Amino acid sequence: MQLGINLGYWGAGMDADNLAVAKEADRLGYAVCWAAEAYGSDAATVLTWVAAQTERIDVGSAIFQIPARQPAMTAMTAATLDSLSGGRFRLGLGVSGPQVSEGWYGVKFDKPLSRTREYVEIVRKAMTRERLSFEGEHWTLPLPDGPGKPIKLTVHPEREHIPLYIAAIGPKNLEQTGEIADGALLIFPSADHIEDTAIKYLRAGREKAGKTLDGFDVCPTLPIAVGADKDVTTLADTFRPYTALYVGGMGSRKQNFYNQLAQRMGYEKEAAEIQDKYLSGDKQGAAAAIPHDLIDGTTLLGSVDRIADRMKAYAEAGVTTLTLAPAGFTLDERLASLRTGTEALDRAGLA
């Protein structure tokens, strides 16, 4: 199992620290550095900046938002980043959510599965550098009865095949991801539940495509906070606002994929209470309503040995790249979390 690092969103006041974290991850031998985007910093610019100041680590979008870019533009960006980084780019895609898609981009959040499938097909076709033509439900290239003509990408990517990941949570999206992608970006993964909440659907998608999970990258992100095992409860409490935001406040009441995931993990009653409190404006109450086990089961907390045991459980469950989001109030604390990650991986016998 490899390790990755997730910088999250740029522009949150820790930008200089984020670059230092990326450089340290590069030095320690982490496999990939991911950056996110929502409605602030864009991931492409951040990844270019990181790639220019690192040497070995891959850089990946987690995610490029599908409603934000036409698929041909995403192919251009992927090809350019792969070329500039010397073949170190990984393309992560996702549909975002209804509030961002419709409120920020003005793109209707409908038929996300068919939209994603067409998007991936166009991106991959464009990056083959064949003349691009496509006829589907969501895109037609070139437009009919107009001056457009099939044209091809002029940039040469460093590699013929750039790894393509999809951020997936729901069962149908997970199955399609297994069918059409090279990897899956997962969030709030519990080693105890990941087979039933994610991997079995990915496996079904691979089987539909006549493949197995061999070579498919199962890539969840987990926050990590290091401390004494006796302080695990205190460490977990630092992630209450983060968990409350996703389980309680992401999307709408009817379309919150993270809330639905918590329900599938067995927290039906608790997920409903967290959402009710959060959407009513009681964010502190929502955070307080989160069961400790939900946080502890979806993070890496405690000593090196405790984290190593958890890493071993994820590897046994089928995780191939474990992406860490290092917690800490200072840069030194975040860098220490990175070093703990590599130490724990080695102690678990997974390096």
Helices and strands as residue ranges (DSSP letters): E 2-6, H 15-28, E 32-35, H 43-52, E 58-61, E 64-65, G 66-68, H 71-84, E 89-94, H 98-103, H 112-127, E 134-135, E 140-141, E 164-167, H 171-180, E 183-187, H 194-194, I 195-199, H 200-208, E 217-226, G 229-231, H 232-237, H 240-244, I 245-249, H 257-264, H 268-279, H 283-288, H 292-297, E 300-302, H 304-317, E 321-326, H 331-347
